[in-house]
Amino acid sequence: MQLESFLMDDSTAILERERRFLMQTYNRYPVVLARGKGVFLYDLEGRRYLDFVAGLGVNALGQAHPRIVKIIREQAARTIHLSNLYYNEYQGRLAEKLCGLSGLQRAFFSNSGTEAIEGSIKLARLAGHRAGGESKSQLVALQGSYHGRTFGAMSLTGQDKYRKGFEPLLEDVKFVPQNNIEALRAAVDETTCAIVLEPIFGEGGVYECSLDFLQECRAVADHHRAALIFDEIQCGLGRTGNIFAFQTFSVTPDMVAVAKPIAAGLPLGAFLAKEEFASAISAGQHGTTFGGGPMACRVALEYLAILEEEKLLENVIRVGNYLQEQLNLVVERYAAAQGVRGRGLIQGLQLDIPARPLVEQALAEGVLFNSTQDSVLRFLPPFLLQEKHVDKGMRVLKKLLGKKRRKSSGNVATSKSDSAQE
């Protein structure tokens, strides 16, 4: 089939082709998105959608940001990919920028957040062996967490639904409940090489680690010479109103994994580490073909520049506070809405009904919401969001809750969440 016929496909043809030829791993919504501008996306028929999903946190600058478009065009005409056998102009500059912003000393670039987690735990094992011998290899993670879909990341993910069917996974992983300090102390000992956690659970339902818990993680990691690793793949790089979520809590990890928005939609992840841990690894012990290429790194530098120059972190805080205020008003008014969690532009609305039907109904109203953990509406909008956009989203949400679930309404059948899209 010629390219021209593909470009002329309608939505029905596209859906049917995917059903025939793709592995059926995604529980997609029946819409084909074709283009975007700012906080809006458009389908093939030209219908407009206000985006509270941002590519699951990736599109922090929305769609078609003019500075990103310009950089991509310029760099594509120069070079897109170069082997890591050679230097490129932008990898070192991006590493320097991230180290300066984080206070950590070394960076490694990957293609994704999952790969950043894999690299982090490899480095933690190496450093652990150097500090305490081969027995210092145990990992401690949190129940309810999510770190990715490769074997190491799944091994750290504290949700059975992601692990089931893929066992055996990594050995020597202990899980403790989030914010349970006594369980943490009991789990960490001299055989522990790393404590791995998300400061704010993303897919797990937008639950924050408490400050006391994070401080205790830091203390026990120091006491037992273990690495404290923060997974900020979803909550980092501006989403809390600080570049790094750990800066929001004033607890500095030994390593931090980042990804999603870093290259404005191009595949790029990274993990940053303190020198005492980074020095454990040597040439040939870790690597990547695509990670840290000139195109992605140049775009990432532009992303960080845009955050600063367009004062988007201030916008995240202001509009995030407004979003939380409006969600709290929804909780006050509608019985199906039980509570609000999160901060900045990572927030969750807890429902006592399945969330996916609301997402499906909102799609028909021209608003993109996201569901996770069956009964949580998760908000991960672009950092460009304004109060007027929040108002429109809340009008649609209230309409749907008022129409279907107003005060004392009954439950509906359980439905799958969007968690499988992570």
N, C-alpha and C positions, 0 to 999 in steps of 0.2 A: 504494500500500500504506500502511495506517495505521501510526502510530507504535507502537501496541500490538503489532502483529504483528512488528515489528522487535525489540522488547524481548523477545519470546518465542522468538526464533530460537535453535536449538541450534548447536553448533559446526560441524556439517556444512553447515548453511545459510549460516552466515557465511563459511566458506571458499569455498563455491561462488559466492556473490555476488561476493566479491573476485576470484576467478578470471575471472568474466565481465566485470566492469566496471572494475577497476583496471588501470593499466599495470603489467606484471609486472616490476617493478624490484627486488623484494625476494625473497630466498631464505629465506622464513619457515619456522619450525617449526610443526607442526600442533597448536597449542594456542591457545585464546582466553582471555586473561587478563582478568578482570572486576573485580577489586578487590584491595586490598592493605592491610597493616597492618605498620608497622615494616619489618623485613627479609624479610617474607614476602609472596608474591603468591598469589592464588587464581584458579583457572579457573572457567568457567561451571558445572562440575559440583561445585565446592567443594573440589577437590584443592588441597593447599597446596604451595608451592614456596619453598625457601630461595634468596634472590636474591644471586648474586655478580656480577650484570651492572649493576644499578642504572640501567636505561635507557641503557646505554652511558655511564655516568658521570654522568648527569643527576640521578638521585634520591639524592643524597648524604644526605638526611635520611630515606631510606626512603619508605614510603607513608603517607599520611594523618597526617602529624605534626600533633598537635592545635593547635599555635600557627599553623602555616601554614593549616590549615583555617579557623581563626577569622579570620585576617587576610583571606583570600580572601572569606569570607562578608561581612565588614564592608565591604570595599572594593567588592565587586560591587554592594552596595546604594547606593553613593555614585556612583562612576564607574569604568568599566573602561578606556575609551579617551578621550584628548583629543588633538587635533592639536598638533603641535609648533609651530604658529603661536602657541600660548599657553603660559604657564607652568603646571606642576602642582606639587603640594606635595612630591613625593618624588624627582623626577629630580635636582635640585640636591643634596639630602641624600645620595642614593646616590653621586653623583659625588664629593662631599666625603669620604665614608667610604672609597671605593676609593682616592682620591688619598692620603688619610692613611695607609692601610694599605700602599700601594705605594711612597710617596715620589715618585711622578710627579705632574704638576701639572694635567693636563686629561683629561677623559673624553668619549667619544662613545658613545651607546647604539644598538645595532642589534637585530635580531631573532634573530640566530644567530651562531655562531662563524665560519662562512664569510663572512658580511657583515662581521664584525670584521676578518678578514684583508683583505678587499677595501678597507675603509676605511684600514687601516694602510698598504697599499702605495700607495694614492692619496696619502696624506699624505707618504709617503717620496718619491714622485716630485715633489710640489710643493716640498718642502724641498730636494730635490736640485737641482732647476732653479734655485731661489733661490741655492743655495750655489755651483753650478758651471755653470749654463747648461743648455740642453736636452739636451746630450750626457750629462749626469749622470743617467742613467735605468736603468742596469743593475741587475738583482737577482741576488743569490747565494743559493741554497738548497741543501738537502742531499739526496743520493741516499737513497732509502728513506723519505723523509718523506711526510706526508699533511697537507694543509691545507684540504681541502673540495672542493666539486663545481662551483662557479661558475668562470668562465673564468680569472679572476685567480688564484684558489686552486688550480685544476688546473695552471696554468702553473708554480706553485711546488712542486707535488707531484712528488716524485722517484720515481714508480712508473709505468711505462709502461701498466700495465693500466687506470689511471684516465684516462690521457690519450688512449689509442688511440681513433681514430674521431672525435675532436673537434677535431683540428688544422685550421687553424693556431691556436695559442694565443698568449699574449703573447711578443713577441720580447725579446731581451736578458735572458734568464735563463740563468745558469750554475749547474751542479750540481757539488758537491764531495762526496767521501765523508765520512760522519760521522767526526769525531775525527782527520781527516787535516790536520794543521796546515800542511804544505808546500803541499798542494793549495789550501787556503784562501788562503794568502798569494799564490799564483800567480793566483787567480781575482779577487781584489779589487784594484781600482785606482781612479784618479781619476774614472772614469765610473760607479762603483758608487754607487747611492743607498741601498741597503739590503742587509743580510744577514738572512735570515729563517730561523728554526729552531725546532723543538720541543726544549726541554731534555731531555725524555724522549719518545721516539717512542711514540705510542699505537697507532694502527692498524698502524704499521710494525713492531710486534713487541715493544714495551717495551724499547727500547734507550736507555741514557742517553748524553748527551753528556758527555765527560770534563771535569773541572774545567779542565785545561790548555787544552783546545780552546775552552771557553767564554771563558776569560780571553783567549785569542788573538783570538777573535771581537771581544771588546770593544776590544782594542788596535788591531786593523787597522781597525775601524769608526771609531775616534777619529782614527787617522792619516789616513784618506782622507775624513773628514767625511761618513761614511755612517751611516744609522740602523741600530742593532741592534734587531731585532724578534723578540720571543719569542712563539711560539704556545703558550699555556698553556690552550687550550680544553679539553683532556682532563686534563692533569697539574696544573692550577692550582686555586686556590680551596679549598685544604685537603687535596688528595689526597696530597701528599707529607708532610704533617704541619706545613707552613707554609701561610699563606694563599696566597702566590705561590711557585711552584717556584723562581723565580730567587733567592728568599731562602734556599732550601736550599743553593744553590751559591755564594751571596754574589757574584753577578755581576749587576749591574743593567742592564737593557736601556734603550733610548730609548723603546720602545713595547712594550706587552704586550697580546695579544688574549686575552680570556676569554669563557666562555659556559657550557656544559653545566649545572653545578649552581646557577648564580648566582641563579635565581629559582625554585628548587625544583620544576622541571617546566614552568613557564610559559616561553614563548619570549622569551629575552633574551640578548643578547651585548653586549660592550663592548670598545673598545680605549682604553688609557690612554697618554698621551704626555708627555714632557718639554716644558716651555714652549718651548724653542728650536725644536722641530719643530711643536708645535701652533700656534704663531704664524704658520706658513706658510699656513694655510687661512683663508678668509674666508667671510662669509655667502653662501649660494647654491652653494658648491662641493661640498657633500656634504649629504645629508639622508636621512630615512626617514619613512614614514607611521606605522608602528607602534612603532618602537624607542623605548624610554624612556617608555612609557605609565605612568599612575599605578598600575595594578594590579600590573604586573610589578615596577616599582621598589619599591613598598611591600613586596612579598613578598621581594625581594632584600635589603632592609634587615633584615627579620625573619630571613632565612637567616643573614646575617652575625652578628646578635645571638645566634641559637641556637648557632652554632659557638662563640662566646665563652662564653656563660652556661652551656652544657651541657658545656663543656670537651671538645668533640669532636676538636679537633686532638690533644690528649693521647691520646685513644682511638685515633685514626688511627695514631699512632706505636706505641702499645703493641700493639694488635691486628695492625697491619701487621708488626711484628717477629715476632709469634707465627705469623702466616700464613707468613712467609718461612721460619721455622724448620721448620714442618710440611711445606712444599713441598720443602725441602732433604732432609728425611727420606724423602719420596717418591722423590727423585732417587737417594738411596742404595740404596733397596730395589728399584726397578723399572727395568728396562733401557730401557723406552720413554721414560722421563723423563730428559732430558739435562742440564738446568740451569735455574736460577731467575734472573730479572732483575727490576729495579725496586726500589721502596721504598714505605713507607706502604701505601696501599690502591690502588696501581697496580702490579701485578706480573704477570709472565708466566712460564709453565712451558713450556720448550722440549721438544718431543717429537720422536722420530724416526719417528713415524707421523702420519697425518692426524688433526687434532684434532676435526673436526666429528662423526665417529661417536661419540666420547666425549661430546660435548655432547648428542647425540640420546639416548644411553643414560642420561645423567644426568637428563635431563628425565623419563624414566620412573621414576626413583628419587626425584623430587621436589626436584631441585636444578638451578638455572639457572646454567650455565657459559657461557663465550663463547669462540669461536675466532677467530683472525686469522692472516694469513700462512700459512694451510694447516696448520701444525704447531705453533702456539702456543696454549695455553690462557691467556686474558687474564682477570685478576681485577680488577674495578672495583666492589667491593661498596659498599653504603651505609656511611657513617661511624659508624652505630649498631652495626655488627657487633661481636659478642663472641667470646671464645675458644671458647665452646660451639658457636657457629655454624660457626667454622672447623673444629672437630672433626667435626661432622656432614658438612661438605663434603668433608673429607679421607677420611672413612670411605667415602663414595660413590666418590670418585676412586680410592682404593686397591682397592675392590671391582671396579671396571671394569678397571683396569690388571691386577689379579691374575687376573681371569677371562679376559681376552683377550690380554694382552701380557706375561705374567710371564716374565722372563729368557730372552733369546734367541729370542723369538717373531718370526715373520716379519712383513713389511709387508703392508699392505692397499692397495687402490686409492686413488688420490688423490681427495680430495673438496673441494668448494668450502668456503671459510671464511665467517665472518660479516662479512668486510670490506665486502661490498656493502651492509651495513646502515648504515654510517657516514653 
